[in-house]
Amino acid sequence: MIIAGSSTNNNCQITPQTSTQLVTTSENASNSDWTKKGTVANQTAEKVFKAWVSKGLSGASASGIVGWVNSEGGFAMIGRAEGHYGSDLRSNSIAFGVRPTGFSYYTTEAGGGIYQFTPFTKYAPLGDPRWEDAYAMNEFVAKAILNGDWNASMDLTGGNHTFQQMAQMTDPKQATLVWQAYERGSVSHINKAQKSADSQKAFEMFNGANYHYDEEKFNSSFGINSQSGKKSDSSSSSVIIPLCEDASINSKGAFGKDKTGKVKYASYNAWKPDQLPSDLKQYALDPKSVGLSYRSSSGWNAIASTGGQCTDLSASLMYGLWLKGSVHPTQRMGNGNMVVSNWVRAFGGNSDKKPTSGAVFSASGSSSAGHTGVVSHVFENGDMLIVEQNFSTYSGDNGGFGQYSWNYRYVSTLELVKDGYSFYNPAKVGFKLSDSVRTVGG
């Protein structure tokens, strides 16, 4: 019985793919155009924009950041190492251990990532999965500013603006030049005209005029008194900043109602979606409800491997299920048996031995690569229903069924222990379920 067996491709191996394939093609080049709606680069740029406006910044201010960042690390590859300009992640992303190379005048390690963190070591080490996580990068910058990483004297407008003053700006071309107070790069190597043009483009593409400075959100995010411009007494270096507002939970069916329900099934009972028994439908999480298409790549926003491996379903479904405000978590790294530990590494918190609905799992599976999927429901007796890909001939590549698919399977408490299941639920670190979550019978 194949759960996550080997194949000629990659044995359920995750690669932190974000913007390109592992080869350079003309399609990849077009997909790296951040101004072309629907490309991964465009989607990443929009996520950066939305992350900042969700914290109270005006649309012009957020566009200024996007415009600056585009000529730093850019959006085509989140973890791009400085000095590496290809589209092959393995040869260009710090997540794969590629060391950045800088200019001769550098006195530290070179930089990397969307914000071109220099030295790169101040953000994360070589090979760390956070290098392909736009959310983690935004959070890092927000925390840095909260803790005083802002030198107003470096403002390229000459206005010595505070961060809060920048947050209120209505001209993206002005805001992008103020962002130098955070970046503090070599002025002689800054193309102000390009950054201004890019910020204006972002302002137009993302409808920046519709987003106004929100003092309540800003103060909530940064703990700044609007009158004094200083940190409030309640702020500290240990404050965790939510990048966006919380999403509410509004799921249908029995999803989220763990330790309920009695059914009569045994380990390894599995079903394709159209074969699901009627008494399981109220417990069966529907990936379509959070945007994943069946037998089509549409909505699979966190492809980890070929599109037909267990890790592809795990990463893409968790991406669709969970949000922190409007930002979805992205974790593509590791084989099936490494997925949970890599979620812990990327987002914090701890793994669990007890399942909860909406949690990602890792298990030993039937190969050295292990297996992964998502918990759909936990029954009264502790058994669980999971949704997965690449199990036998029910879904996925290895049994010949095909990509972008999933199946449901019943897992008993005995199997749970025997196969060494571990779990990670993002709710424990502040993520909320999408309000679009539904069950098949919901």
C-alpha positions in Angstrom: 0.0 0.0 0.0 1.5 3.3 -1.1 1.1 6.3 1.3 4.1 8.4 0.3 6.3 6.0 -1.6 9.2 6.8 -3.8 8.8 8.0 -7.4 11.1 9.1 -10.1 10.4 12.6 -9.2 11.0 13.5 -5.6 9.6 11.1 -3.0 7.2 13.6 -1.5 10.1 16.1 -1.1 9.1 19.7 -0.5 10.9 22.6 -2.2 10.2 26.1 -1.0 8.9 27.2 -4.4 7.4 30.6 -4.4 7.7 32.3 -7.8 9.4 30.1 -10.3 9.9 26.5 -11.3 13.3 24.8 -10.9 14.2 25.6 -14.5 14.4 28.9 -16.3 11.7 29.3 -19.0 10.0 32.1 -20.7 6.9 31.3 -18.7 8.9 31.8 -15.5 10.1 35.2 -16.8 6.6 36.3 -17.4 5.5 35.0 -14.0 8.2 37.2 -12.3 6.5 40.4 -13.6 5.1 42.0 -10.5 2.9 44.4 -12.5 1.1 41.5 -14.3 -2.0 40.6 -12.4 -2.1 37.0 -11.3 1.6 36.2 -11.4 3.2 35.0 -8.2 5.3 38.1 -8.1 2.2 40.2 -8.3 0.5 38.2 -5.6 3.5 38.6 -3.3 3.7 42.3 -3.9 0.0 42.6 -3.0 0.5 40.6 0.2 3.2 43.0 1.3 0.9 46.0 0.5 -2.1 44.5 2.4 0.1 43.5 5.4 1.0 47.1 5.9 -2.4 48.7 5.4 -3.9 46.2 7.8 -1.7 47.7 10.5 -3.1 51.2 9.8 -0.8 52.6 7.2 -2.3 54.5 4.3 -2.4 53.0 0.9 0.2 55.6 -0.3 2.5 54.6 2.6 2.2 50.9 1.9 2.7 51.5 -1.8 5.9 53.4 -1.0 7.2 50.3 0.8 6.3 48.1 -2.1 7.9 50.5 -4.6 11.1 50.5 -2.6 11.2 46.8 -2.1 10.8 46.0 -5.8 14.3 47.3 -6.5 15.7 45.6 -3.4 15.1 41.9 -3.3 12.0 42.1 -5.5 9.0 39.8 -5.5 10.0 37.2 -8.1 11.7 35.0 -5.5 11.1 35.7 -1.8 14.4 34.2 -0.6 16.6 35.5 -3.4 20.3 35.7 -2.3 21.9 39.0 -3.3 24.1 38.6 -6.4 22.1 35.7 -7.7 19.7 36.5 -10.5 18.4 33.2 -11.9 15.0 31.6 -11.5 16.2 28.3 -10.2 15.4 28.2 -6.5 18.1 25.7 -5.7 20.8 28.0 -7.2 19.4 31.4 -6.0 17.4 31.1 -2.8 19.0 31.3 0.7 16.4 28.7 1.8 18.5 26.2 -0.2 21.8 27.3 1.4 22.8 29.7 -1.4 25.1 32.3 0.2 24.6 35.9 -0.9 27.5 37.8 -2.6 27.8 41.5 -2.3 29.8 44.4 -3.6 33.5 44.9 -2.9 32.9 47.7 -0.5 30.7 45.6 1.8 32.1 45.2 5.3 29.5 42.5 6.3 27.8 39.5 4.8 25.6 40.4 1.8 21.9 40.5 1.9 18.8 38.6 0.8 15.0 38.4 0.8 12.3 40.8 -0.2 13.7 43.5 2.0 17.3 42.6 1.1 18.2 42.1 4.8 21.9 43.0 5.1 23.7 41.1 6.5 21.4 38.2 5.8 22.3 36.6 9.1 20.3 39.2 11.0 17.1 37.6 9.7 17.8 33.9 9.4 20.6 31.4 8.7 21.4 29.7 5.5 18.9 27.0 4.6 16.2 28.3 6.9 12.6 27.9 5.5 11.8 31.4 6.6 13.7 32.7 3.6 10.7 31.6 1.5 8.1 33.0 3.9 6.9 36.5 3.0 4.7 36.7 6.1 7.7 36.0 8.4 9.8 38.7 6.6 7.0 41.3 7.1 6.7 40.4 10.7 10.5 40.7 11.2 10.4 44.3 9.7 7.4 45.3 11.8 9.0 44.1 15.0 12.3 45.9 14.1 10.5 49.2 13.6 8.5 48.7 16.8 11.8 48.3 18.6 13.2 51.5 17.3 14.9 50.5 14.0 14.1 53.8 12.3 16.6 56.6 11.7 14.6 59.7 10.6 17.8 61.5 9.6 18.2 59.1 6.7 14.9 60.2 5.2 15.7 61.0 1.5 13.1 63.7 1.4 15.1 65.7 4.0 12.0 65.9 6.2 13.2 63.7 9.0 9.8 62.0 9.2 8.9 59.6 11.9 7.5 56.2 10.9 4.1 57.3 12.1 4.3 60.4 9.9 5.2 58.2 7.0 2.2 56.0 7.8 -0.1 59.0 7.2 1.3 60.1 3.9 -0.9 60.5 0.8 1.8 60.6 -1.9 3.5 57.2 -2.5 6.4 58.8 -4.2 7.2 60.7 -1.0 6.6 57.7 1.2 9.0 55.5 -0.7 11.9 58.0 -0.2 11.1 58.2 3.5 11.4 54.4 3.8 15.2 54.9 3.6 14.9 55.7 7.3 14.4 51.9 7.8 16.6 50.6 4.9 19.5 53.0 5.4 21.3 51.8 2.2 24.2 53.4 0.4 22.7 56.6 -1.1 24.9 56.6 -4.1 23.4 53.2 -5.2 19.7 54.2 -4.7 17.8 55.0 -7.9 15.2 57.4 -6.5 13.4 57.8 -9.8 12.8 54.0 -10.1 11.6 53.7 -6.6 9.2 56.6 -7.0 7.8 55.2 -10.3 7.4 51.7 -8.8 5.6 53.1 -5.7 3.2 55.0 -8.0 2.6 51.9 -10.0 1.8 49.9 -6.8 -0.5 52.7 -5.6 -2.5 52.4 -8.9 -2.5 48.6 -9.1 -3.6 48.0 -5.5 -6.1 50.9 -5.3 -4.0 52.7 -2.7 -6.3 55.7 -2.7 -9.0 53.5 -1.0 -6.8 53.0 2.1 -6.5 55.8 4.6 -4.4 56.0 7.7 -6.1 54.3 10.6 -4.8 55.6 13.9 -6.5 52.9 16.0 -5.0 50.1 14.0 -1.6 51.8 13.9 -1.5 52.3 17.6 -2.7 48.8 18.2 0.1 47.4 16.0 2.9 49.6 17.1 2.0 50.8 20.6 2.7 54.4 19.7 0.9 57.3 21.3 -0.3 59.5 18.4 0.4 62.7 20.3 3.9 62.0 21.5 5.1 59.7 18.8 6.8 57.5 21.5 6.2 54.0 22.5 3.5 53.5 25.1 4.3 52.0 28.5 2.7 48.7 27.4 5.1 48.2 24.5 8.2 46.1 24.8 10.6 44.0 22.7 8.5 41.0 23.5 5.3 42.3 21.9 4.1 40.1 19.1 2.6 42.2 16.3 -0.2 40.8 14.3 0.3 41.9 10.7 -3.3 41.9 9.9 -6.7 41.9 11.7 -8.0 38.6 13.1 -10.4 36.6 10.9 -13.5 35.1 12.4 -14.4 31.5 12.5 -17.6 30.6 10.8 -17.4 27.1 9.6 -20.4 24.8 8.7 -21.0 21.2 9.4 -19.2 19.5 12.3 -15.7 20.9 11.4 -14.0 22.2 14.5 -16.4 20.2 16.8 -13.8 17.6 17.9 -14.5 14.6 20.2 -18.0 14.3 18.8 -19.7 11.7 16.6 -19.7 7.9 16.4 -19.1 6.0 13.1 -18.1 2.4 12.3 -15.0 2.4 10.2 -11.5 0.9 10.5 -7.9 2.0 9.8 -7.1 2.4 6.2 -10.7 2.8 5.1 -10.3 5.4 2.4 -12.5 7.2 -0.1 -12.3 9.4 -3.1 -14.4 12.6 -2.7 -17.3 11.1 -4.8 -17.2 7.9 -2.8 -17.5 9.5 0.7 -20.2 7.8 2.8 -23.1 10.0 3.8 -22.5 9.7 7.5 -19.0 11.1 7.1 -19.9 14.2 4.9 -20.7 16.4 7.9 -17.1 15.7 9.2 -15.3 15.9 5.9 -13.4 19.2 5.4 -14.0 20.4 1.8 -10.8 21.8 0.3 -12.9 23.5 -2.4 -14.4 25.7 0.3 -11.1 27.5 0.7 -10.3 27.7 -3.0 -8.6 24.4 -4.0 -9.8 23.0 -7.3 -10.1 19.2 -7.8 -7.9 17.9 -10.6 -6.8 21.5 -11.5 -4.0 23.7 -10.1 -6.3 26.6 -9.4 -6.2 27.6 -5.8 -3.2 25.4 -4.9 -1.3 28.4 -3.7 1.5 26.7 -1.8 2.8 24.0 -4.2 5.6 22.2 -2.5 6.6 19.6 -5.1 5.0 18.2 -8.3 1.4 19.1 -7.4 0.7 15.4 -6.8 2.6 14.7 -3.6 1.2 14.6 0.0 3.2 17.8 0.8 1.4 19.7 -2.0 -2.0 19.1 -0.5 -0.8 19.7 3.0 0.9 23.0 2.2 -1.9 24.4 0.0 -4.8 23.3 2.2 -3.2 24.8 5.3 -2.5 28.0 3.3 -6.2 28.2 2.4 -7.5 27.3 5.9 -5.7 29.7 8.1 -5.1 33.4 8.2 -3.6 36.0 10.5 -5.7 38.9 9.3 -5.5 38.7 5.5 -2.1 36.9 5.5 -2.0 33.1 4.9 0.7 31.0 6.3 3.1 29.4 3.8 5.3 26.4 4.7 6.6 24.3 1.9 9.8 22.8 3.4 10.5 19.2 4.2 9.5 15.7 3.4 6.2 14.5 4.9 7.8 13.4 8.1 9.4 16.8 8.5 6.4 19.0 7.8 5.2 19.5 11.4 8.7 20.3 12.8 9.1 22.8 10.0 5.8 24.5 10.8 7.1 24.8 14.4 10.3 26.2 13.2 8.6 28.7 10.9 5.8 30.0 13.1 6.7 29.0 16.7 4.7 27.2 19.2 4.9 23.4 19.8 3.8 20.2 18.1 1.2 17.9 19.7 0.6 14.2 19.9 -3.2 14.7 20.0 -5.1 15.6 16.8 -7.3 18.6 16.4 -9.3 19.6 13.3 -7.5 21.9 11.0 -4.0 20.7 12.2 -1.4 19.6 9.8 0.2 16.2 10.6 3.4 14.3 10.0 3.6 10.5 10.1 6.0 7.8 9.2 4.0 6.5 6.3 5.4 3.6 4.2 8.6 5.2 3.0 11.6 7.1 4.4 10.0 10.4 3.2 7.0 9.9 5.6 3.6 11.3 5.0 1.5 14.4 5.7 -2.0 15.7 5.5 -4.6 17.7 7.4 -7.0 16.6 10.2 -10.6 16.9 9.2 -12.3 15.7 12.4 -11.7 13.9 15.7 -14.4 11.5 16.8 -15.7 10.8 20.2 -13.4 7.8 20.6 -10.3 9.7 19.5 -10.1 8.2 16.0 -9.9 10.8 13.2 -10.8 11.5 9.7 -8.0 13.0 7.6 -7.8 14.6 4.1 -4.6 13.8 2.2 -3.0 13.3 -1.2 -0.9 10.4 -2.6 -2.5 7.6 -0.7 -2.5 4.3 -2.7 -4.5 4.8 -5.9 -7.1 7.2 -4.3 -5.2 10.4 -5.1 -1.8 11.8 -6.1 1.1 10.9 -8.3 2.6 7.7 -6.9 -0.5 5.4 -7.4 -1.1 6.9 -10.8 -4.3 8.8 -10.0 -2.9 12.3 -10.8 -2.1 15.7 -9.5 -4.2 18.3 -7.6 -6.4 15.7 -5.9 -7.3 14.4 -2.5 -8.9 11.6 -0.6 -10.3 11.0 2.9 -9.1 8.3 5.2 -10.1 7.0 8.6 -7.3 6.7 11.2 -7.7 4.8 14.4 -6.0 5.6 17.7 -3.9 2.5 17.3 -2.6 3.6 13.9 -2.1 7.1 15.3 0.4 5.7 17.8 1.9 3.0 15.5 2.8 5.5 12.7 4.1 8.1 15.1 1.7 10.9 14.2 2.5 14.5 15.3 0.4 17.6 14.8 0.6 21.4 14.5 -2.4 23.7 14.8 -1.7 27.3 13.8 -4.5 28.5 16.2 -2.0 28.2 19.0 0.1 31.0 17.5 -2.7 33.4 16.6 -4.0 32.2 13.3 -7.7 32.0 12.7 -9.7 29.8 10.4 -11.0 31.3 7.2 -14.7 32.1 7.5 -15.2 30.3 4.2 -14.4 26.9 5.7 -17.1 24.3 5.0 -17.5 20.5 5.2 -18.7 18.4 2.3 -22.0 18.0 4.1 -22.1 21.6 5.5 
